[in-house]
């Protein structure tokens, strides 16, 4: 949730909607522990929205065979964090999308392995979506 | 809607899900604002 560090900029451009497939009580105990989320977190335990947006499950090799996954766990251990055996579906992939004010997808980045786009790319897409819409609004007013 | 998910230029799928408190939220309710939609991986 690195995007939360850019809340001011995001709020000037639009908003964020998070979607998770874990049950709310698990989310409270893990992801949201000590965190006050300023944006809605929607829950999709059936993963119907995940499927509709083209987000399936990765293979064990693709997800767990990625050296970046192990590097991240090594970094957590180095920080003194205790690793727990995941009790959830670690193969379910996520994704990032930007939808413009008219409801058109302007950025689409489904995960194919455990990777996420840089936050700068997401902010740029959000800026583009907000800016294009504003420009269209001005153009139609001038017409 | 592409089977592999929406591509840039396509209409967004009408997302409608409950939030953490059970209140139904729709992507369509945010029409008029640019939205960053983040599908998370596992909570851990």
N, CA and C atoms of all chains as a GROMACS GRO file, in nm:
protein
  561
    1UNK      N    1   0.083  -0.120   0.000
    1UNK     CA    2   0.000   0.000   0.000
    1UNK      C    3   0.087   0.125   0.000
    2UNK      N    4   0.189   0.121  -0.081
    2UNK     CA    5   0.280   0.235  -0.087
    2UNK      C    6   0.210   0.360  -0.134
    3UNK      N    7   0.099   0.346  -0.206
    3UNK     CA    8   0.027   0.464  -0.256
    3UNK      C    9  -0.021   0.552  -0.142
    4UNK      N   10  -0.036   0.496  -0.022
    4UNK     CA   11  -0.085   0.574   0.091
    4UNK      C   12   0.011   0.686   0.129
    5UNK      N   13   0.138   0.673   0.090
    5UNK     CA   14   0.235   0.778   0.119
    5UNK      C   15   0.210   0.901   0.032
    6UNK      N   16   0.127   0.887  -0.071
    6UNK     CA   17   0.104   0.996  -0.166
    6UNK      C   18  -0.041   1.044  -0.159
    7UNK      N   19  -0.098   1.037  -0.040
    7UNK     CA   20  -0.241   1.063  -0.025
    7UNK      C   21  -0.282   1.203  -0.072
    8UNK      N   22  -0.200   1.303  -0.038
    8UNK     CA   23  -0.236   1.440  -0.075
    8UNK      C   24  -0.246   1.454  -0.227
    9UNK      N   25  -0.147   1.396  -0.294
    9UNK     CA   26  -0.147   1.407  -0.440
    9UNK      C   27  -0.264   1.329  -0.499
   10UNK      N   28  -0.288   1.212  -0.447
   10UNK     CA   29  -0.399   1.130  -0.496
   10UNK      C   30  -0.532   1.203  -0.476
   11UNK      N   31  -0.551   1.260  -0.358
   11UNK     CA   32  -0.678   1.327  -0.329
   11UNK      C   33  -0.701   1.447  -0.422
   12UNK      N   34  -0.593   1.509  -0.467
   12UNK     CA   35  -0.607   1.621  -0.560
   12UNK      C   36  -0.648   1.573  -0.699
   13UNK      N   37  -0.618   1.446  -0.729
   13UNK     CA   38  -0.645   1.392  -0.862
   13UNK      C   39  -0.772   1.309  -0.869
   14UNK      N   40  -0.801   1.239  -0.761
   14UNK     CA   41  -0.915   1.147  -0.764
   14UNK      C   42  -0.922   1.071  -0.633
   15UNK      N   43  -0.926   0.939  -0.642
   15UNK     CA   44  -0.935   0.859  -0.521
   15UNK      C   45  -0.882   0.717  -0.548
   16UNK      N   46  -0.880   0.636  -0.444
   16UNK     CA   47  -0.834   0.498  -0.454
   16UNK      C   48  -0.944   0.406  -0.404
   17UNK      N   49  -0.955   0.292  -0.467
   17UNK     CA   50  -1.045   0.187  -0.421
   17UNK      C   51  -0.961   0.060  -0.411
   18UNK      N   52  -0.956   0.002  -0.289
   18UNK     CA   53  -0.883  -0.122  -0.271
   18UNK      C   54  -0.981  -0.238  -0.273
   19UNK      N   55  -0.937  -0.350  -0.328
   19UNK     CA   56  -1.018  -0.473  -0.328
   19UNK      C   57  -0.930  -0.585  -0.274
   20UNK      N   58  -0.986  -0.663  -0.180
   20UNK     CA   59  -0.914  -0.776  -0.123
   20UNK      C   60  -1.004  -0.899  -0.127
   21UNK      N   61  -0.944  -1.018  -0.129
   21UNK     CA   62  -1.026  -1.139  -0.131
   21UNK      C   63  -1.030  -1.208   0.005
   22UNK      N   64  -0.942  -1.167   0.096
   22UNK     CA   65  -0.946  -1.229   0.229
   22UNK      C   66  -1.070  -1.181   0.305
   23UNK      N   67  -1.109  -1.258   0.406
   23UNK     CA   68  -1.224  -1.222   0.488
   23UNK      C   69  -1.191  -1.100   0.573
   24UNK      N   70  -1.291  -1.018   0.606
   24UNK     CA   71  -1.266  -0.895   0.684
   24UNK      C   72  -1.190  -0.917   0.815
   25UNK      N   73  -1.220  -1.024   0.888
   25UNK     CA   74  -1.152  -1.041   1.016
   25UNK      C   75  -1.003  -1.070   0.996
   26UNK      N   76  -0.969  -1.143   0.892
   26UNK     CA   77  -0.828  -1.167   0.860
   26UNK      C   78  -0.761  -1.037   0.817
   27UNK      N   79  -0.830  -0.959   0.739
   27UNK     CA   80  -0.776  -0.831   0.695
   27UNK      C   81  -0.750  -0.740   0.814
   28UNK      N   82  -0.841  -0.739   0.911
   28UNK     CA   83  -0.822  -0.656   1.031
   28UNK      C   84  -0.701  -0.700   1.110
   29UNK      N   85  -0.681  -0.832   1.119
   29UNK     CA   86  -0.571  -0.887   1.200
   29UNK      C   87  -0.436  -0.872   1.132
   30UNK      N   88  -0.434  -0.861   1.002
   30UNK     CA   89  -0.306  -0.861   0.931
   30UNK      C   90  -0.282  -0.729   0.858
   31UNK      N   91  -0.338  -0.716   0.742
   31UNK     CA   92  -0.311  -0.599   0.658
   31UNK      C   93  -0.344  -0.466   0.726
   32UNK      N   94  -0.456  -0.462   0.799
   32UNK     CA   95  -0.504  -0.336   0.855
   32UNK      C   96  -0.462  -0.314   1.000
   33UNK      N   97  -0.381  -0.404   1.055
   33UNK     CA   98  -0.341  -0.389   1.195
   33UNK      C   99  -0.257  -0.263   1.212
   34UNK      N  100  -0.305  -0.171   1.294
   34UNK     CA  101  -0.233  -0.046   1.317
   34UNK      C  102  -0.244   0.052   1.202
   35UNK      N  103  -0.331   0.022   1.108
   35UNK     CA  104  -0.340   0.108   0.990
   35UNK      C  105  -0.481   0.164   0.979
   36UNK      N  106  -0.490   0.296   0.966
   36UNK     CA  107  -0.621   0.357   0.942
   36UNK      C  108  -0.628   0.389   0.793
   37UNK      N  109  -0.703   0.308   0.721
   37UNK     CA  110  -0.706   0.323   0.576
   37UNK      C  111  -0.797   0.439   0.536
   38UNK      N  112  -0.745   0.538   0.462
   38UNK     CA  113  -0.827   0.654   0.424
   38UNK      C  114  -0.917   0.630   0.303
   39UNK      N  115  -0.905   0.513   0.243
   39UNK     CA  116  -0.985   0.483   0.124
   39UNK      C  117  -1.063   0.354   0.147
   40UNK      N  118  -1.171   0.337   0.073
   40UNK     CA  119  -1.252   0.215   0.091
   40UNK      C  120  -1.174   0.089   0.058
   41UNK      N  121  -1.198  -0.015   0.135
   41UNK     CA  122  -1.144  -0.148   0.107
   41UNK      C  123  -1.264  -0.240   0.087
   42UNK      N  124  -1.281  -0.286  -0.034
   42UNK     CA  125  -1.392  -0.373  -0.066
   42UNK      C  126  -1.346  -0.518  -0.057
   43UNK      N  127  -1.438  -0.606  -0.016
   43UNK     CA  128  -1.400  -0.746   0.001
   43UNK      C  129  -1.470  -0.833  -0.103
   44UNK      N  130  -1.394  -0.924  -0.159
   44UNK     CA  131  -1.441  -1.009  -0.267
   44UNK      C  132  -1.397  -1.153  -0.242
   45UNK      N  133  -1.452  -1.217  -0.137
   45UNK     CA  134  -1.408  -1.353  -0.104
   45UNK      C  135  -1.436  -1.455  -0.216
   46UNK      N  136  -1.539  -1.431  -0.295
   46UNK     CA  137  -1.568  -1.522  -0.407
   46UNK      C  138  -1.475  -1.497  -0.526
   47UNK      N  139  -1.406  -1.384  -0.522
   47UNK     CA  140  -1.313  -1.341  -0.629
   47UNK      C  141  -1.383  -1.322  -0.763
   48UNK      N  142  -1.508  -1.284  -0.759
   48UNK     CA  143  -1.581  -1.262  -0.884
   48UNK      C  144  -1.526  -1.138  -0.955
   49UNK      N  145  -1.496  -1.036  -0.876
   49UNK     CA  146  -1.440  -0.915  -0.936
   49UNK      C  147  -1.298  -0.941  -0.986
   50UNK      N  148  -1.223  -1.018  -0.910
   50UNK     CA  149  -1.089  -1.054  -0.953
   50UNK      C  150  -1.095  -1.120  -1.091
   51UNK      N  151  -1.186  -1.215  -1.106
   51UNK     CA  152  -1.197  -1.286  -1.235
   51UNK      C  153  -1.243  -1.192  -1.345
   52UNK      N  154  -1.341  -1.108  -1.312
   52UNK     CA  155  -1.396  -1.017  -1.414
   52UNK      C  156  -1.290  -0.921  -1.465
   53UNK      N  157  -1.196  -0.886  -1.376
   53UNK     CA  158  -1.090  -0.793  -1.416
   53UNK      C  159  -0.965  -0.867  -1.463
   54UNK      N  160  -0.980  -0.997  -1.491
   54UNK     CA  161  -0.872  -1.074  -1.552
   54UNK      C  162  -0.761  -1.113  -1.456
   55UNK      N  163  -0.791  -1.121  -1.329
   55UNK     CA  164  -0.689  -1.149  -1.228
   55UNK      C  165  -0.706  -1.291  -1.177
   56UNK      N  166  -0.623  -1.380  -1.227
   56UNK     CA  167  -0.632  -1.520  -1.186
   56UNK      C  168  -0.524  -1.556  -1.086
   57UNK      N  169  -0.496  -1.684  -1.079
   57UNK     CA  170  -0.393  -1.733  -0.988
   57UNK      C  171  -0.267  -1.761  -1.067
   58UNK      N  172  -0.155  -1.726  -1.010
   58UNK     CA  173  -0.028  -1.757  -1.074
   58UNK      C  174   0.013  -1.900  -1.043
   59UNK      N  175   0.111  -1.948  -1.116
   59UNK     CA  176   0.161  -2.083  -1.087
   59UNK      C  177   0.257  -2.076  -0.968
   60UNK      N  178   0.279  -2.190  -0.904
   60UNK     CA  179   0.372  -2.194  -0.791
   60UNK      C  180   0.509  -2.149  -0.836
   61UNK      N  181   0.549  -2.193  -0.953
   61UNK     CA  182   0.682  -2.157  -1.004
   61UNK      C  183   0.692  -2.007  -1.028
   62UNK      N  184   0.587  -1.952  -1.090
   62UNK     CA  185   0.591  -1.808  -1.123
   62UNK      C  186   0.592  -1.721  -0.999
   63UNK      N  187   0.513  -1.760  -0.900
   63UNK     CA  188   0.501  -1.676  -0.780
   63UNK      C  189   0.617  -1.703  -0.684
   64UNK      N  190   0.636  -1.828  -0.646
   64UNK     CA  191   0.737  -1.861  -0.546
   64UNK      C  192   0.876  -1.880  -0.606
   65UNK      N  193   0.883  -1.894  -0.735
   65UNK     CA  194   1.013  -1.908  -0.800
   65UNK      C  195   1.079  -1.775  -0.830
   66UNK      N  196   1.007  -1.668  -0.805
   66UNK     CA  197   1.061  -1.535  -0.833
   66UNK      C  198   1.160  -1.495  -0.723
   67UNK      N  199   1.285  -1.469  -0.756
   67UNK     CA  200   1.384  -1.434  -0.652
   67UNK      C  201   1.345  -1.309  -0.573
   68UNK      N  202   1.265  -1.220  -0.633
   68UNK     CA  203   1.226  -1.098  -0.561
   68UNK      C  204   1.138  -1.132  -0.440
   69UNK      N  205   1.062  -1.240  -0.450
   69UNK     CA  206   0.978  -1.280  -0.337
   69UNK      C  207   1.069  -1.316  -0.219
   70UNK      N  208   1.173  -1.394  -0.245
   70UNK     CA  209   1.265  -1.436  -0.140
   70UNK      C  210   1.346  -1.320  -0.088
   71UNK      N  211   1.381  -1.227  -0.176
   71UNK     CA  212   1.453  -1.108  -0.130
   71UNK      C  213   1.367  -1.026  -0.035
   72UNK      N  214   1.238  -1.019  -0.066
   72UNK     CA  215   1.149  -0.942   0.020
   72UNK      C  216   1.136  -1.009   0.158
   73UNK      N  217   1.125  -1.141   0.157
   73UNK     CA  218   1.116  -1.212   0.285
   73UNK      C  219   1.246  -1.197   0.364
   74UNK      N  220   1.360  -1.200   0.294
   74UNK     CA  221   1.489  -1.182   0.361
   74UNK      C  222   1.496  -1.043   0.424
   75UNK      N  223   1.444  -0.943   0.353
   75UNK     CA  224   1.444  -0.808   0.406
   75UNK      C  225   1.357  -0.799   0.531
   76UNK      N  226   1.244  -0.868   0.531
   76UNK     CA  227   1.156  -0.868   0.648
   76UNK      C  228   1.224  -0.933   0.766
   77UNK      N  229   1.293  -1.043   0.740
   77UNK     CA  230   1.366  -1.112   0.849
   77UNK      C  231   1.474  -1.019   0.904
   78UNK      N  232   1.544  -0.951   0.813
   78UNK     CA  233   1.650  -0.859   0.855
   78UNK      C  234   1.594  -0.745   0.940
   79UNK      N  235   1.468  -0.708   0.915
   79UNK     CA  236   1.404  -0.601   0.993
   79UNK      C  237   1.355  -0.653   1.128
   80UNK      N  238   1.370  -0.782   1.148
   80UNK     CA  239   1.330  -0.841   1.275
   80UNK      C  240   1.187  -0.892   1.276
   81UNK      N  241   1.125  -0.894   1.160
   81UNK     CA  242   0.987  -0.942   1.157
   81UNK      C  243   0.984  -1.094   1.160
   82UNK      N  244   0.880  -1.145   1.224
   82UNK     CA  245   0.865  -1.290   1.229
   82UNK      C  246   0.780  -1.332   1.110
   83UNK      N  247   0.830  -1.427   1.037
   83UNK     CA  248   0.752  -1.476   0.924
   83UNK      C  249   0.653  -1.581   0.972
   84UNK      N  250   0.534  -1.572   0.920
   84UNK     CA  251   0.432  -1.671   0.955
   84UNK      C  252   0.398  -1.752   0.830
   85UNK      N  253   0.357  -1.873   0.852
   85UNK     CA  254   0.311  -1.954   0.739
   85UNK      C  255   0.183  -1.889   0.687
   86UNK      N  256   0.179  -1.856   0.560
   86UNK     CA  257   0.058  -1.792   0.507
   86UNK      C  258  -0.061  -1.887   0.516
   87UNK      N  259  -0.173  -1.837   0.565
   87UNK     CA  260  -0.294  -1.920   0.575
   87UNK      C  261  -0.397  -1.869   0.475
   88UNK      N  262  -0.349  -1.832   0.362
   88UNK     CA  263  -0.437  -1.777   0.260
   88UNK      C  264  -0.382  -1.818   0.124
   89UNK      N  265  -0.449  -1.780   0.019
   89UNK     CA  266  -0.408  -1.819  -0.115
   89UNK      C  267  -0.297  -1.726  -0.164
   90UNK      N  268  -0.174  -1.773  -0.157
   90UNK     CA  269  -0.062  -1.688  -0.197
   90UNK      C  270  -0.044  -1.683  -0.348
   91UNK      N  271  -0.121  -1.765  -0.420
   91UNK     CA  272  -0.107  -1.765  -0.566
   91UNK      C  273  -0.203  -1.668  -0.635
   92UNK      N  274  -0.302  -1.618  -0.559
   92UNK     CA  275  -0.395  -1.523  -0.620
   92UNK      C  276  -0.319  -1.397  -0.655
   93UNK      N  277  -0.330  -1.355  -0.780
   93UNK     CA  278  -0.259  -1.236  -0.825
   93UNK      C  279  -0.348  -1.112  -0.813
   94UNK      N  280  -0.284  -0.999  -0.799
   94UNK     CA  281  -0.358  -0.874  -0.792
   94UNK      C  282  -0.340  -0.794  -0.919
   95UNK      N  283  -0.368  -0.665  -0.912
   95UNK     CA  284  -0.353  -0.582  -1.030
   95UNK      C  285  -0.386  -0.438  -0.997
   96UNK      N  286  -0.343  -0.352  -1.083
   96UNK     CA  287  -0.367  -0.208  -1.066
   96UNK      C  288  -0.431  -0.153  -1.193
   97UNK      N  289  -0.537  -0.075  -1.175
   97UNK     CA  290  -0.606  -0.015  -1.288
   97UNK      C  291  -0.637   0.130  -1.254
   98UNK      N  292  -0.643   0.212  -1.358
   98UNK     CA  293  -0.689   0.349  -1.339
   98UNK      C  294  -0.810   0.370  -1.430
   99UNK      N  295  -0.916   0.421  -1.371
   99UNK     CA  296  -1.040   0.446  -1.445
   99UNK      C  297  -1.064   0.597  -1.446
  100UNK      N  298  -1.090   0.651  -1.564
  100UNK     CA  299  -1.108   0.796  -1.572
  100UNK      C  300  -1.248   0.836  -1.524
  101UNK      N  301  -1.273   0.965  -1.506
  101UNK     CA  302  -1.403   1.008  -1.453
  101UNK      C  303  -1.524   0.967  -1.536
  102UNK      N  304  -1.500   0.932  -1.663
  102UNK     CA  305  -1.611   0.888  -1.747
  102UNK      C  306  -1.632   0.737  -1.740
  103UNK      N  307  -1.549   0.667  -1.666
  103UNK     CA  308  -1.565   0.523  -1.650
  103UNK      C  309  -1.488   0.440  -1.750
  104UNK      N  310  -1.389   0.499  -1.815
  104UNK     CA  311  -1.305   0.426  -1.910
  104UNK      C  312  -1.173   0.390  -1.845
  105UNK      N  313  -1.131   0.267  -1.867
  105UNK     CA  314  -1.001   0.224  -1.816
  105UNK      C  315  -0.892   0.293  -1.897
  106UNK      N  316  -0.800   0.360  -1.828
  106UNK     CA  317  -0.691   0.427  -1.899
  106UNK      C  318  -0.556   0.363  -1.866
  107UNK      N  319  -0.554   0.277  -1.766
  107UNK     CA  320  -0.429   0.209  -1.728
  107UNK      C  321  -0.468   0.072  -1.677
  108UNK      N  322  -0.397  -0.030  -1.725
  108UNK     CA  323  -0.430  -0.166  -1.685
  108UNK      C  324  -0.301  -0.242  -1.661
  109UNK      N  325  -0.283  -0.294  -1.540
  109UNK     CA  326  -0.159  -0.366  -1.510
  109UNK      C  327  -0.190  -0.486  -1.420
  110UNK      N  328  -0.249  -0.590  -1.481
  110UNK     CA  329  -0.270  -0.712  -1.400
  110UNK      C  330  -0.136  -0.777  -1.371
  111UNK      N  331  -0.123  -0.835  -1.253
  111UNK     CA  332   0.001  -0.903  -1.219
  111UNK      C  333   0.009  -1.035  -1.294
  112UNK      N  334   0.130  -1.070  -1.333
  112UNK     CA  335   0.156  -1.202  -1.392
  112UNK      C  336   0.246  -1.282  -1.299
  113UNK      N  337   0.310  -1.214  -1.207
  113UNK     CA  338   0.392  -1.274  -1.102
  113UNK      C  339   0.387  -1.176  -0.986
  114UNK      N  340   0.468  -1.198  -0.884
  114UNK     CA  341   0.462  -1.110  -0.768
  114UNK      C  342   0.535  -0.979  -0.798
  115UNK      N  343   0.476  -0.897  -0.880
  115UNK     CA  344   0.535  -0.768  -0.915
  115UNK      C  345   0.425  -0.663  -0.913
  116UNK      N  346   0.463  -0.544  -0.887
  116UNK     CA  347   0.369  -0.432  -0.890
  116UNK      C  348   0.436  -0.319  -0.966
  117UNK      N  349   0.360  -0.236  -1.033
  117UNK     CA  350   0.424  -0.123  -1.101
  117UNK      C  351   0.473  -0.023  -0.996
  118UNK      N  352   0.569   0.059  -1.032
  118UNK     CA  353   0.613   0.164  -0.940
  118UNK      C  354   0.497   0.259  -0.910
  119UNK      N  355   0.494   0.311  -0.789
  119UNK     CA  356   0.388   0.405  -0.752
  119UNK      C  357   0.387   0.525  -0.846
  120UNK      N  358   0.504   0.568  -0.890
  120UNK     CA  359   0.513   0.683  -0.982
  120UNK      C  360   0.433   0.657  -1.109
  121UNK      N  361   0.434   0.536  -1.157
  121UNK     CA  362   0.358   0.502  -1.279
  121UNK      C  363   0.208   0.513  -1.252
  122UNK      N  364   0.165   0.469  -1.134
  122UNK     CA  365   0.023   0.476  -1.099
  122UNK      C  366  -0.022   0.621  -1.084
  123UNK      N  367   0.062   0.701  -1.020
  123UNK     CA  368   0.028   0.842  -1.002
  123UNK      C  369   0.023   0.914  -1.136
  124UNK      N  370   0.115   0.878  -1.223
  124UNK     CA  371   0.117   0.939  -1.356
  124UNK      C  372  -0.011   0.904  -1.432
  125UNK      N  373  -0.055   0.778  -1.421
  125UNK     CA  374  -0.177   0.736  -1.488
  125UNK      C  375  -0.298   0.808  -1.431
  126UNK      N  376  -0.300   0.823  -1.299
  126UNK     CA  377  -0.411   0.893  -1.233
  126UNK      C  378  -0.413   1.041  -1.276
  127UNK      N  379  -0.296   1.098  -1.282
  127UNK     CA  380  -0.284   1.238  -1.326
  127UNK      C  381  -0.334   1.252  -1.469
  128UNK      N  382  -0.296   1.158  -1.553
  128UNK     CA  383  -0.337   1.160  -1.693
  128UNK      C  384  -0.489   1.148  -1.703
  129UNK      N  385  -0.546   1.057  -1.625
  129UNK     CA  386  -0.691   1.035  -1.627
  129UNK      C  387  -0.765   1.161  -1.582
  130UNK      N  388  -0.716   1.224  -1.477
  130UNK     CA  389  -0.781   1.343  -1.423
  130UNK      C  390  -0.762   1.461  -1.518
  131UNK      N  391  -0.645   1.472  -1.575
  131UNK     CA  392  -0.612   1.584  -1.662
  131UNK      C  393  -0.685   1.579  -1.794
  132UNK      N  394  -0.693   1.459  -1.852
  132UNK     CA  395  -0.761   1.442  -1.982
  132UNK      C  396  -0.908   1.477  -1.967
  133UNK      N  397  -0.966   1.435  -1.857
  133UNK     CA  398  -1.108   1.459  -1.834
  133UNK      C  399  -1.133   1.608  -1.818
  134UNK      N  400  -1.044   1.676  -1.744
  134UNK     CA  401  -1.060   1.820  -1.724
  134UNK      C  402  -1.046   1.893  -1.856
  135UNK      N  403  -0.952   1.848  -1.940
  135UNK     CA  404  -0.930   1.911  -2.070
  135UNK      C  405  -1.053   1.892  -2.159
  136UNK      N  406  -1.115   1.773  -2.152
  136UNK     CA  407  -1.236   1.748  -2.233
  136UNK      C  408  -1.349   1.838  -2.185
  137UNK      N  409  -1.357   1.858  -2.056
  137UNK     CA  410  -1.462   1.943  -1.999
  137UNK      C  411  -1.445   2.086  -2.044
  138UNK      N  412  -1.320   2.132  -2.045
  138UNK     CA  413  -1.295   2.270  -2.090
  138UNK      C  414  -1.326   2.282  -2.238
  139UNK      N  415  -1.289   2.184  -2.317
  139UNK     CA  416  -1.312   2.188  -2.462
  139UNK      C  417  -1.461   2.192  -2.493
  140UNK      N  418  -1.540   2.116  -2.419
  140UNK     CA  419  -1.684   2.114  -2.448
  140UNK      C  420  -1.748   2.245  -2.403
  141UNK      N  421  -1.693   2.312  -2.303
  141UNK     CA  422  -1.746   2.441  -2.259
  141UNK      C  423  -1.716   2.548  -2.363
  142UNK      N  424  -1.596   2.536  -2.425
  142UNK     CA  425  -1.555   2.635  -2.523
  142UNK      C  426  -1.630   2.619  -2.654
  143UNK      N  427  -1.679   2.500  -2.682
  143UNK     CA  428  -1.743   2.470  -2.811
  143UNK      C  429  -1.878   2.539  -2.828
  144UNK      N  430  -1.618  -0.689  -2.288
  144UNK     CA  431  -1.515  -0.708  -2.183
  144UNK      C  432  -1.422  -0.823  -2.224
  145UNK      N  433  -1.294  -0.792  -2.230
  145UNK     CA  434  -1.197  -0.894  -2.271
  145UNK      C  435  -1.188  -1.001  -2.163
  146UNK      N  436  -1.175  -1.127  -2.202
  146UNK     CA  437  -1.162  -1.234  -2.102
  146UNK      C  438  -1.041  -1.214  -2.013
  147UNK      N  439  -0.942  -1.143  -2.062
  147UNK     CA  440  -0.823  -1.122  -1.981
  147UNK      C  441  -0.835  -0.994  -1.898
  148UNK      N  442  -0.950  -0.936  -1.891
  148UNK     CA  443  -0.966  -0.814  -1.814
  148UNK      C  444  -0.970  -0.692  -1.904
  149UNK      N  445  -1.006  -0.579  -1.850
  149UNK     CA  446  -1.021  -0.460  -1.934
  149UNK      C  447  -0.887  -0.405  -1.979
  150UNK      N  448  -0.882  -0.365  -2.104
  150UNK     CA  449  -0.765  -0.299  -2.158
  150UNK      C  450  -0.789  -0.149  -2.159
  151UNK      N  451  -0.684  -0.070  -2.165
  151UNK     CA  452  -0.704   0.074  -2.177
  151UNK      C  453  -0.794   0.107  -2.297
  152UNK      N  454  -0.889   0.195  -2.274
  152UNK     CA  455  -0.984   0.230  -2.378
  152UNK      C  456  -1.117   0.160  -2.364
  153UNK      N  457  -1.121   0.054  -2.285
  153UNK     CA  458  -1.247  -0.019  -2.265
  153UNK      C  459  -1.324   0.039  -2.146
  154UNK      N  460  -1.456   0.013  -2.144
  154UNK     CA  461  -1.536   0.054  -2.030
  154UNK      C  462  -1.499  -0.032  -1.910
  155UNK      N  463  -1.496   0.030  -1.794
  155UNK     CA  464  -1.466  -0.045  -1.672
  155UNK      C  465  -1.582  -0.137  -1.639
  156UNK      N  466  -1.550  -0.256  -1.591
  156UNK     CA  467  -1.653  -0.350  -1.546
  156UNK      C  468  -1.727  -0.288  -1.427
  157UNK      N  469  -1.860  -0.308  -1.420
  157UNK     CA  470  -1.937  -0.248  -1.308
  157UNK      C  471  -1.910  -0.315  -1.174
  158UNK      N  472  -1.803  -0.277  -1.111
  158UNK     CA  473  -1.762  -0.333  -0.981
  158UNK      C  474  -1.860  -0.296  -0.871
  159UNK      N  475  -1.908  -0.398  -0.800
  159UNK     CA  476  -2.002  -0.374  -0.689
  159UNK      C  477  -1.972  -0.476  -0.580
  160UNK      N  478  -1.919  -0.430  -0.469
  160UNK     CA  479  -1.879  -0.519  -0.360
  160UNK      C  480  -1.904  -0.453  -0.225
  161UNK      N  481  -1.918  -0.533  -0.119
  161UNK     CA  482  -1.931  -0.473   0.015
  161UNK      C  483  -1.796  -0.425   0.064
  162UNK      N  484  -1.800  -0.322   0.149
  162UNK     CA  485  -1.677  -0.279   0.214
  162UNK      C  486  -1.660  -0.358   0.344
  163UNK      N  487  -1.564  -0.317   0.424
  163UNK     CA  488  -1.532  -0.390   0.547
  163UNK      C  489  -1.648  -0.389   0.648
  164UNK      N  490  -1.741  -0.296   0.630
  164UNK     CA  491  -1.854  -0.286   0.723
  164UNK      C  492  -1.982  -0.344   0.664
  165UNK      N  493  -1.969  -0.405   0.546
  165UNK     CA  494  -2.085  -0.467   0.483
  165UNK      C  495  -2.166  -0.373   0.395
  166UNK      N  496  -2.124  -0.250   0.382
  166UNK     CA  497  -2.196  -0.154   0.298
  166UNK      C  498  -2.155  -0.174   0.152
  167UNK      N  499  -2.255  -0.184   0.066
  167UNK     CA  500  -2.227  -0.208  -0.075
  167UNK      C  501  -2.170  -0.081  -0.139
  168UNK      N  502  -2.060  -0.096  -0.209
  168UNK     CA  503  -1.997   0.016  -0.279
  168UNK      C  504  -1.982  -0.019  -0.426
  169UNK      N  505  -2.001   0.080  -0.510
  169UNK     CA  506  -1.992   0.057  -0.653
  169UNK      C  507  -1.891   0.152  -0.714
  170UNK      N  508  -1.815   0.101  -0.809
  170UNK     CA  509  -1.719   0.185  -0.881
  170UNK      C  510  -1.795   0.298  -0.951
  171UNK      N  511  -1.914   0.267  -0.995
  171UNK     CA  512  -1.995   0.365  -1.067
  171UNK      C  513  -2.029   0.487  -0.980
  172UNK      N  514  -2.033   0.468  -0.849
  172UNK     CA  515  -2.064   0.578  -0.758
  172UNK      C  516  -1.952   0.682  -0.758
  173UNK      N  517  -1.836   0.644  -0.809
  173UNK     CA  518  -1.723   0.735  -0.813
  173UNK      C  519  -1.711   0.802  -0.950
  174UNK      N  520  -1.813   0.787  -1.032
  174UNK     CA  521  -1.813   0.853  -1.163
  174UNK      C  522  -1.795   1.003  -1.142
  175UNK      N  523  -1.708   1.062  -1.223
  175UNK     CA  524  -1.679   1.204  -1.208
  175UNK      C  525  -1.542   1.225  -1.142
  176UNK      N  526  -1.482   1.115  -1.093
  176UNK     CA  527  -1.349   1.121  -1.033
  176UNK      C  528  -1.261   1.015  -1.097
  177UNK      N  529  -1.134   1.047  -1.108
  177UNK     CA  530  -1.038   0.945  -1.153
  177UNK      C  531  -1.014   0.848  -1.037
  178UNK      N  532  -1.012   0.719  -1.066
  178UNK     CA  533  -1.001   0.618  -0.961
  178UNK      C  534  -0.883   0.526  -0.988
  179UNK      N  535  -0.801   0.510  -0.886
  179UNK     CA  536  -0.696   0.408  -0.889
  179UNK      C  537  -0.755   0.285  -0.820
  180UNK      N  538  -0.772   0.178  -0.894
  180UNK     CA  539  -0.832   0.056  -0.844
  180UNK      C  540  -0.721  -0.046  -0.818
  181UNK      N  541  -0.706  -0.083  -0.693
  181UNK     CA  542  -0.595  -0.170  -0.654
  181UNK      C  543  -0.651  -0.302  -0.602
  182UNK      N  544  -0.627  -0.408  -0.676
  182UNK     CA  545  -0.663  -0.542  -0.630
  182UNK      C  546  -0.543  -0.598  -0.555
  183UNK      N  547  -0.564  -0.630  -0.428
  183UNK     CA  548  -0.454  -0.675  -0.344
  183UNK      C  549  -0.428  -0.823  -0.358
  184UNK      N  550  -0.310  -0.864  -0.321
  184UNK     CA  551  -0.281  -1.006  -0.307
  184UNK      C  552  -0.316  -1.047  -0.165
  185UNK      N  553  -0.267  -1.157  -0.121
  185UNK     CA  554  -0.311  -1.210   0.008
  185UNK      C  555  -0.272  -1.118   0.123
  186UNK      N  556  -0.352  -1.126   0.229
  186UNK     CA  557  -0.330  -1.038   0.345
  186UNK      C  558  -0.215  -1.087   0.432
  187UNK      N  559  -0.174  -1.211   0.412
  187UNK     CA  560  -0.063  -1.262   0.493
  187UNK      C  561  -0.108  -1.360   0.598
   0.00000   0.00000   0.00000
